[in-house]
Amino acid sequence: MDKLSSKGQLVSFDLDDSAMEAAKNIKHENFRFIKTNFSKIDEFIKDNSLTGVLIDCGVSSPQLDEPQRGFSFQKKGPLDMRFNQKQKLTCKDVIEKFSEKEISTILWKFGEEKESRKIAKSIVKYREKNVINNTLDLAEIIKAAKTIKTKKHPATKSFQALRMAVNSEIENLSVCLEKIKDKLIKSGKLVIISFHSLEDRIAKQTFKPKINFYEKDIPLKHQEVLDEFKISKIIYPSTEEISLNPRARSAKMRIVEKL
Ligand SMILES: C[S@@+](CC[C@H](N)C(=O)[O-])C[C@H]1O[C@@H](n2cnc3c(N)ncnc32)[C@H](O)[C@@H]1O
């Protein structure tokens, strides 16, 4: 913050009420907090003048630690999982109203949950006669449905998948990255910290070299590779960082530079 010059602006986007409250402690005339989806970045940053962007994907520690937000399978809370507390769709809607097929697709696509079909079937069977009241009820149903045992809590992948679906995380990230592509200045950098292979894949896809094919001397096809961006290899947290902050263990960071 001290390094912000009189011209430089620092803008932070988040959907969360608690993030907005925390941002109130940052008192700097060039800092602005905008409570909106980062996929709408173009509504707030009109010109193509971004020098740097940091995207820290997913859910935050305070959200996970607050049972009332419904992100935790270890603490009893409502089936909520919304980043934006004004959004209509909650995890309860997904669990109560989505079809077995839709639930199993979510678990498979966003959670890479091998037992997605079994879990979806159990949820639907349970809800025919009972109400799934809270996060612990849901975690129990998932645990009972699974036969493959792993070191992680059996509901880890399913909870992650449901959260990603409730918040349309992959869709929003994809839209945001496409907009940032244009808005970065030459030599401008994007740092993206992702926690899911789909997030990293989208970043790689968005900034990969463009290949233009054109016909020169028929039948020979020529191709021209346009490197608009340089994208780094994945940077992983050090063991020291993981011991200080275990939640960093699945983080993958990439740096993208506009050429
Ligand atoms: C990993 S946390 C970042 C935490 C932050 N770096 C910090 O240290 O406090 C991700 C944050 O991104 C927010 N978020 C996720 N998707 C978003 C979106 N599409 N638009 C705006 N904010 C989003 C979440 O509400 C959450 O607070």
The ligand as an ORCA input file, in Angstrom:
! r2SCAN-3c Opt
* xyz 0 1
  C      -8.847    -17.565     -1.544
  S      -9.875    -16.233     -1.069
  C      -8.853    -14.853     -1.122
  C      -8.532    -14.356      0.187
  C      -7.634    -13.119      0.176
  N      -6.487    -13.307     -0.649
  C      -7.223    -12.839      1.580
  O      -6.067    -13.069      1.896
  O      -8.087    -12.441      2.363
  C     -10.933    -16.010     -2.419
  C     -11.944    -14.880     -2.273
  O     -12.456    -14.664     -3.584
  C     -13.820    -14.345     -3.516
  N     -14.407    -14.708     -4.810
  C     -14.499    -15.939     -5.345
  N     -15.056    -15.881     -6.563
  C     -15.312    -14.579     -6.807
  C     -15.882    -13.876     -7.899
  N     -16.285    -14.509     -9.009
  N     -15.981    -12.537     -7.824
  C     -15.549    -11.888     -6.710
  N     -14.988    -12.487     -5.654
  C     -14.888    -13.818     -5.695
  C     -14.344    -15.160     -2.347
  O     -15.485    -14.542     -1.780
  C     -13.151    -15.164     -1.397
  O     -13.265    -14.128     -0.454
*
